[in-house]
């Protein structure tokens, strides 16, 4: 995926990690239709790149993402219903791609994450936040709702907390975000990079196929009944135990060495 030129993001990979940075710091990385398209392209490229084992999403400067760009919103005011459907579906497809990529995703929330920015981090598997980050779902203040991002937000923080923040539109700090499960950990700004690298190193020490299957498990199990889940779980673990990766992982454990994928 290296070498691709984008106008609103920076994307490349090093040490088996695809690093995607929202790159509009002058407007706190507010997104536009162009950024949505470029993000989807970058996530898709990371998904299909065999050299990539994990994906990191962050923002340039002092913000993660301030939500939709104001100038883009001015254009939306005069757009037709059909044009709005197209734009909204593009965002929905980006979030789905980010959510279902078979590689672990980490959001490095280095500053404010508002509206759609909160949706971006919620579609990632793991979210780490700077103690100075702030959050908000303020769409109702504009006469709108967080419709497209709602499946990811509700899944992340639960219906009870979503009822509060969808309806009040209030801002909250990183500690509160951790309390409600929006982010998994909060660290001081100076420690954010080290903590992010620690999480990424832990992911890279795990089997790539196992990580992909773990994400599949998380996606499918909640939709299954008990009998279907029982059979599905048994079949998955049996297949992994006899797979090349499973055999190598178990052998490495018994022989007290690192598995080949961790070298």
N, C-alpha and C positions, 0 to 999 in steps of 0.2 A: 504493500500500500504506500510505501515511500515514493516520493516524486510527484504525487498528485498535487496540483496547485488549486487552492480554494481561496475564495474572497472573504469568507466570514469565519472560517475555522482554520486551525492548524492540525494536521494529522500526519502521523508517522509512527514507526515502531522501533523499539530498541530493547534488547534483553528480553525478547519474547512478549513484550507488552505493547499493545497499540495505545498511543496517547493522543486523545482527541481534545483539543482546547477550543472553546468558544472564544473567538478572537475579535470582539468589538468592544474593547475596554472603554472607549470614549463614550459609549452609551450603556455601560454596565452589562455588556454582552446580551443586550436585548435581541430577541430573535425576529427574523423576517422569513418570508417564504423561501428566500435563497438559502438562509441558514438551515432551515428544515430540510431542504433538498440535499444540501451538502453534508449535513449530519447523517442522513440516511445512507448516502453513498459511502461515507467513511465507515459507518457501522457495518454495512454490507461487505465492504472490502476486508475489514478486520475478521468478519465471520468466515470468509472463504480463504483467508491467508493461512497456510499451514504453519508458518513461522510464528504466528500470534497465538498465545495461550491465555491472555487476559486483556481486558480493555479498561482503560482509565479515562474518565470524563471529568473535565474541570473547566475553569474559566480564566481568561487572561486578566491581569491586573488585580483589583481588589474586590471583584464581584464574581459570583458564579453565573447567575442569569437573572436579569431584572424582569423577565416576562416578555411580552410582545412589544416590539418597537413602536414608538408613538407615531412615527411617520407612516409605518405600515398600517397602523390602526386608522389613520386618516383616510387611507385608500380603501380600507374595508368598509368604512361608513357609506361610501358610494357604490359598493359592490352589490351585485344582485344576489338573491338567495342561492342560485346555482353556483355562482362564483365562491360564495362562502362555504358551500358544501365541499367544493373541490379543495379549498384551502384547509378546511377542518379535517378532511379525510387524509390529507398529506401529513398533518401533525399526528393523527391517529396511527398512521402506518409507520411513522418514525418511532413512536413509542412502542408499538408492537414489535418492531424489528429489534429495538434496544432490549426489550423484555425477553424476547425468545431466542436471542443469539445463543448458540450452544457453548459459549465461553463466559467465564465469570466477568462481571462488570463492577467497577468500583467508581463511585462518584466522590471526587475530592472537592468538597464544598468550601471554597476559600473565602466566601463573602455572601452577600444577600442572594437569596433564591426565592423569587416571587412568582406567583401564578404558574405559567408554563415551566419556569425554572424549577419549581417544586415538583412538577410532573416529571421532568427529566431525571432528577435524582431518585424519584420514587420508582421509576422503571428500571433502575440499576439494582443489582443484587445487594451491594454493600454501600453504605453512605457514611463518610467521615466528614465532620464539620469543624471548621475553625470556631473557637469560642466567640469570635466577633461576628459570625454569620447571623443573619436575621431571615425570617421566613414569613410568608403570608399568602393567603388565598383571597385576594381582595376584589375578585371579579364582580361581586354583588355591588360594590361601590360604583361600578360603571354600568350597572343595569344588566350585567351578564352573569354567567355561572361557569365554574370550572368543569365544563361538561366533558371534554375530550380526555382530560387528565384524571377524571374522577375514578375510573376503575383502579388506577394505580395508587391514588391517594387513599381511597377507602380501604383497599387491601392492606396498605401500609399502616395506617393509624386506627383503623376500625370505624364503624359507623358512628359510634358515640362522639368521638373526637371530631370526625368529619362534619357531623351536624353543627357542632359549635363553630368551627372555623370556616365552613362554607357559608354559614348564615351571618356571622359577625364580620367577616372579612378582616379581623384584627391581625396585627403583626405580632410575632412572638420570637423569642431569642433561641439560641442554639441549645441551651439547657432544657428549655421547654420542648424543643423538637426531639431531644433525646428521650425525655420522659414519655412522650406519646408514641415513640417508635418511628418517627419520621427519619431520624438518622440513628446509626448504631453506636457512634462514639463521638465525643466532643473533646478536642485538644486545643492547647494554646497555639496561636498562629505559628510560632517558631518550631513547633513540634509536628505540624501537619504533614510535612513531606516525609519525615522519618517514620511516622505512624503509617502513612500510605504505603511506603516502601515495604514496611513490615508485613502489612496485609497482603500485598502483591507477592512477596516472597513466599508466604504461607500458601497462597493459591498455586504458585508454580511448583511447589513441592508435592502437590497432589496429582493423581493420574488425570490426564486430559479427558479421556473417555469417561472416567468416573464423574468428573465435574459436569460434563454434558448430560450424563444420565441423572445426576442429582437434580439438575435444573428441570429435566423432563419429569422427574418424580414430583417435584414441587408444583409443576404446572398441572399435572394430570390427576394426582391423588385426591385433591380437594373436590373434584367433580365426580368421583367414583363412589359407588355404594360399597358396603363392607365386603361382599363376596367378590366383586370385581377387583377391589383393592388387594384382597388376599392373594388372588391368583396372579395379578399383575406384579406385586412385590416379589413373590416367590420366583416367577419367571425371570424378572430382572436380575435378582441377585445370583440366580443359577447361571444365567448367561455371562455375567461379569466374572464369576469365579472360574469359568472355563476359558475366558478370553485371554489373549496374550498379555494384555495389561494387568488383568487380575492375577494371572499366574506369576508374572514378574513382581508385582507388588507383594504378594504373600511370600514369595521366595525371598525377596529382599528383607522383609521383616524377620523371617525365621533365621536368615543368615546374618542379621544385624549389619546390613549395609544399605546404602541409598539405592532406590530403584533407578533404572536407567533414565527415566524422564526427568529426574531431579539433578542429573549431572550438568 
